[in-house]
Amino acid sequence: MKEHLDRFPARLPPDLKKALSERAEALGKSMNDLVVLGVRNVLEATPLDLTPSAVEDAHEDLVVLTIEGEIGPAKGIAGHYAELHQHNLSALLYWMASRMQTDPRLIATELVRSADGVRKRSSRIAKALLKSALEYNPASDVAKSRLGQLLYFEGDYAGAIELLDRVREDDNYAKLFHGWATLELALREGGSTVAAREEIVVAMRRWALGQRSPENRERWLANLARLWEHGPDFERLVADLVSYANDNSSWALIKVEDAVRSERALRPNAEPNGARE
């Protein structure tokens, strides 16, 4: 039973509250747990033990079944460590479990799922998993799209373009980030940005059409904010996209000013589009 806690509402600046929430999620703790640890540290100089606790060994029966060649228990062990917030170890175990499949296509599918699960915590591991998926199934357009987006966020625009070009006509997110990578490369090398702009606009319109999800609205706004940040030449594109979204989506009304206020603006650690769909 948890000790009795007296309520003490605390007012935090929005940026501090957001950072506290993200830190708590990453550690598998509540925001309250971190606040209590912080206060104890201030008052008692108590060490800030932020490492995940109660890590338990894998169940013996599951280990035996895995050794005997059953993939279900192997995935169960991997999921067990994910629940204990041992995400790197969990990703490694999922990779090992996926290789127990006999069909290369199923192996690739498992590896893509594993990459989606670990992406927020380690883009390096996600990238390795996606490359492995393509080794098993070079025809996996999902892996190409995910990996291409990761390369874009790393600044490898040429690598992103090469992968996303193969799937952009079938995957709208691939089309969007092919446009982004082409735009960034053109700006870096002093080339024309016309084709890249057109591709981004087409992908953004397709994305907004008929949408209702508030989460997708925020991700869409992050892309809109990035367009706005590219300067006055892009202001008309932003205004046109806002007008289109308001006419063709079920999102809450969007204003041009929302692009300026967007907190995400395609940060490097943003999640690849489509990763949770």
C-alpha positions as CSV (number, residue, x, y, z in Angstrom):
1,M,0.0,0.0,0.0
2,K,1.3,3.4,-0.9
3,E,2.0,5.9,1.9
4,H,-0.6,8.6,2.4
5,L,0.1,11.7,0.4
6,D,-1.3,15.1,1.2
7,R,-2.3,17.1,-1.8
8,F,-0.3,20.1,-2.6
9,P,-1.1,21.6,-6.0
10,A,1.9,23.1,-7.8
11,R,1.9,25.5,-10.6
12,L,4.6,24.9,-13.2
13,P,5.6,26.9,-16.3
14,P,4.3,25.2,-19.4
15,D,7.8,24.3,-20.7
16,L,8.8,22.8,-17.3
17,K,5.5,20.8,-17.1
18,K,6.0,19.4,-20.6
19,A,9.6,18.5,-19.9
20,L,8.6,16.8,-16.6
21,S,5.9,14.8,-18.4
22,E,8.3,13.6,-21.1
23,R,10.9,12.6,-18.6
24,A,8.4,10.7,-16.5
25,E,7.1,8.8,-19.5
26,A,10.7,7.9,-20.6
27,L,11.4,6.6,-17.1
28,G,8.1,4.8,-16.6
29,K,7.3,6.9,-13.5
30,S,4.5,9.4,-12.7
31,M,5.1,13.1,-12.7
32,N,4.2,13.1,-9.0
33,D,7.0,10.5,-8.4
34,L,9.6,12.9,-9.9
35,V,8.3,15.9,-8.0
36,V,8.5,14.0,-4.7
37,L,12.1,12.9,-5.5
38,G,13.0,16.5,-6.4
39,V,11.6,17.9,-3.2
40,R,13.3,15.3,-1.1
41,N,16.6,16.1,-2.8
42,V,16.1,19.8,-2.0
43,L,15.2,19.2,1.7
44,E,17.2,16.1,2.5
45,A,19.9,15.8,-0.2
46,T,18.3,12.4,-1.0
47,P,19.9,10.9,-4.2
48,L,17.7,11.2,-7.2
49,D,17.3,7.5,-8.1
50,L,15.5,7.7,-11.5
51,T,16.4,4.3,-12.8
52,P,13.5,1.9,-13.4
53,S,12.8,-0.3,-10.5
54,A,11.4,-3.8,-9.9
55,V,13.1,-5.3,-13.0
56,E,12.2,-9.0,-12.9
57,D,13.8,-11.9,-14.6
58,A,12.0,-13.7,-17.5
59,H,9.8,-16.6,-16.5
60,E,11.6,-19.9,-16.7
61,D,8.9,-21.7,-18.7
62,L,8.9,-18.9,-21.4
63,V,12.7,-19.2,-21.6
64,V,12.6,-23.0,-22.1
65,L,9.8,-22.7,-24.8
66,T,11.8,-20.0,-26.6
67,I,14.9,-22.2,-26.6
68,E,12.8,-25.0,-28.0
69,G,11.9,-22.8,-30.9
70,E,8.5,-21.2,-30.2
71,I,8.2,-17.6,-31.3
72,G,5.2,-16.7,-29.1
73,P,7.1,-17.0,-25.8
74,A,10.1,-15.2,-27.2
75,K,7.9,-12.2,-28.1
76,G,6.3,-12.5,-24.7
77,I,9.7,-12.1,-23.0
78,A,10.5,-9.1,-25.2
79,G,7.1,-7.5,-24.3
80,H,7.8,-8.2,-20.7
81,Y,11.0,-6.1,-20.7
82,A,9.2,-3.4,-22.7
83,E,6.6,-3.1,-19.9
84,L,9.5,-2.8,-17.4
85,H,10.9,0.1,-19.6
86,Q,14.0,-1.8,-20.6
87,H,13.3,-0.7,-24.2
88,N,16.8,-1.3,-25.7
89,L,16.9,-4.8,-24.4
90,S,13.3,-5.4,-25.5
91,A,14.2,-4.2,-29.1
92,L,17.1,-6.7,-29.1
93,L,14.9,-9.5,-28.0
94,Y,12.2,-8.7,-30.6
95,W,14.9,-8.7,-33.2
96,M,16.0,-12.2,-32.1
97,A,12.4,-13.4,-31.9
98,S,11.6,-12.2,-35.4
99,R,14.5,-14.3,-36.8
100,M,12.7,-17.4,-35.6
101,Q,10.1,-16.9,-38.4
102,T,10.6,-19.0,-41.5
103,D,9.1,-16.5,-43.9
104,P,11.4,-13.6,-44.7
105,R,8.4,-11.4,-45.2
106,L,7.1,-12.1,-41.7
107,I,10.5,-11.4,-40.3
108,A,10.5,-8.0,-42.0
109,T,7.0,-7.2,-40.7
110,E,8.1,-8.1,-37.1
111,L,11.2,-5.9,-37.5
112,V,9.2,-2.9,-38.7
113,R,6.9,-3.3,-35.7
114,S,9.8,-3.4,-33.4
115,A,11.3,-0.3,-35.0
116,D,8.0,1.6,-34.5
117,G,8.1,0.6,-30.8
118,V,11.6,1.9,-30.1
119,R,11.7,4.9,-32.4
120,K,11.0,7.6,-29.9
121,R,13.7,6.3,-27.6
122,S,16.4,5.4,-30.0
123,S,16.4,6.3,-33.7
124,R,19.7,4.4,-34.1
125,I,18.1,1.1,-33.0
126,A,15.0,1.8,-35.1
127,K,17.2,2.5,-38.1
128,A,19.2,-0.7,-37.6
129,L,15.9,-2.7,-37.4
130,L,14.5,-1.2,-40.5
131,K,17.7,-1.8,-42.5
132,S,17.5,-5.4,-41.3
133,A,13.9,-5.6,-42.4
134,L,14.9,-4.5,-45.9
135,E,17.6,-7.2,-46.0
136,Y,14.9,-9.8,-45.4
137,N,12.3,-8.2,-47.6
138,P,13.6,-5.7,-50.1
139,A,10.0,-5.2,-51.3
140,S,8.8,-3.8,-48.0
141,D,7.6,-0.3,-48.8
142,V,6.7,0.3,-45.2
143,A,10.3,-0.2,-44.2
144,K,11.5,2.1,-47.0
145,S,9.1,4.8,-45.9
146,R,10.0,4.6,-42.2
147,L,13.7,4.5,-42.9
148,G,13.5,7.3,-45.4
149,Q,11.8,9.5,-42.9
150,L,14.4,8.7,-40.3
151,L,17.2,9.6,-42.7
152,Y,15.4,12.9,-43.4
153,F,15.4,13.8,-39.7
154,E,19.1,12.9,-39.5
155,G,19.8,15.4,-42.4
156,D,20.7,12.7,-44.9
157,Y,18.5,14.2,-47.6
158,A,20.0,12.3,-50.5
159,G,19.5,9.0,-48.7
160,A,16.0,9.9,-47.8
161,I,15.2,10.8,-51.4
162,E,16.5,7.6,-52.7
163,L,14.3,5.5,-50.4
164,L,11.2,7.6,-50.5
165,D,11.2,8.0,-54.3
166,R,10.4,4.3,-54.6
167,V,7.2,4.5,-52.6
168,R,6.0,8.1,-52.7
169,E,3.2,7.4,-55.3
170,D,1.6,4.8,-53.0
171,D,2.4,6.3,-49.5
172,N,1.4,9.9,-49.0
173,Y,3.7,10.3,-46.0
174,A,6.6,9.1,-48.2
175,K,5.5,11.7,-50.7
176,L,5.5,14.4,-48.1
177,F,9.0,13.7,-46.8
178,H,10.3,13.2,-50.3
179,G,9.2,16.7,-50.9
180,W,10.8,17.9,-47.6
181,A,14.1,16.2,-48.4
182,T,14.1,17.6,-51.9
183,L,13.3,21.1,-50.6
184,E,16.1,21.0,-48.0
185,L,18.6,19.7,-50.5
186,A,17.6,22.3,-53.1
187,L,18.0,25.1,-50.5
188,R,21.4,23.7,-49.4
189,E,22.7,23.5,-53.0
190,G,21.0,26.6,-54.4
191,G,18.7,24.7,-56.7
192,S,15.1,25.2,-57.7
193,T,12.5,24.6,-55.0
194,V,9.4,24.6,-57.2
195,A,8.9,20.9,-57.6
196,A,9.5,20.3,-53.9
197,R,7.0,22.9,-52.9
198,E,4.4,21.4,-55.2
199,E,5.0,17.9,-53.8
200,I,4.7,19.1,-50.2
201,V,1.4,21.0,-50.9
202,V,-0.1,18.0,-52.7
203,A,0.8,15.7,-49.8
204,M,-0.5,18.1,-47.2
205,R,-3.8,18.5,-49.0
206,R,-4.2,14.7,-49.3
207,W,-3.4,14.4,-45.6
208,A,-6.0,16.9,-44.5
209,L,-8.8,15.7,-46.7
210,G,-11.6,14.2,-44.5
211,Q,-9.4,14.1,-41.3
212,R,-10.9,14.2,-37.8
213,S,-8.0,13.1,-35.5
214,P,-6.8,15.8,-33.2
215,E,-3.4,14.1,-33.1
216,N,-3.1,14.2,-36.9
217,R,-4.1,17.9,-36.7
218,E,-1.1,18.6,-34.5
219,R,1.3,16.7,-36.7
220,W,-0.1,18.4,-39.8
221,L,0.4,21.8,-38.0
222,A,4.0,20.8,-37.3
223,N,4.6,20.5,-41.1
224,L,2.8,23.7,-41.7
225,A,5.0,25.5,-39.1
226,R,8.1,24.2,-40.9
227,L,6.8,25.8,-44.1
228,W,6.2,29.1,-42.3
229,E,9.8,29.0,-40.9
230,H,11.2,29.0,-44.4
231,G,10.3,32.6,-44.8
232,P,8.0,35.0,-46.7
233,D,8.2,33.1,-50.0
234,F,6.2,30.3,-48.3
235,E,3.5,32.4,-46.6
236,R,1.0,32.1,-49.5
237,L,1.4,28.3,-49.4
238,V,0.7,28.3,-45.7
239,A,-2.4,30.5,-46.1
240,D,-3.7,28.3,-49.0
241,L,-3.2,25.1,-47.0
242,V,-5.0,26.5,-44.0
243,S,-7.9,27.5,-46.1
244,Y,-8.0,24.0,-47.7
245,A,-7.9,22.2,-44.3
246,N,-10.7,24.3,-42.9
247,D,-12.8,23.5,-45.9
248,N,-12.1,19.8,-46.2
249,S,-11.3,18.4,-42.7
250,S,-13.2,18.1,-39.5
251,W,-10.4,19.5,-37.4
252,A,-10.9,22.5,-35.1
253,L,-10.6,25.7,-37.0
254,I,-7.0,26.5,-38.0
255,K,-5.6,30.0,-38.2
256,V,-2.5,31.0,-40.0
257,E,-1.1,32.1,-36.6
258,D,-1.3,28.5,-35.5
259,A,1.7,27.8,-37.8
260,V,3.8,30.3,-35.9
261,R,2.8,29.0,-32.5
262,S,3.3,25.3,-33.3
263,E,5.7,23.8,-30.7
264,R,6.7,20.8,-32.7
265,A,7.7,22.2,-36.1
266,L,9.2,18.9,-37.3
267,R,11.8,18.6,-34.6
268,P,14.5,16.1,-35.3
269,N,13.1,13.7,-32.7
270,A,9.6,13.8,-34.2
271,E,7.9,10.5,-34.9
272,P,7.8,9.3,-38.5
273,N,4.4,9.8,-40.0
274,G,2.4,6.7,-40.2
275,A,4.3,4.9,-37.4
276,R,1.2,4.5,-35.3
277,E,-1.4,4.0,-38.0
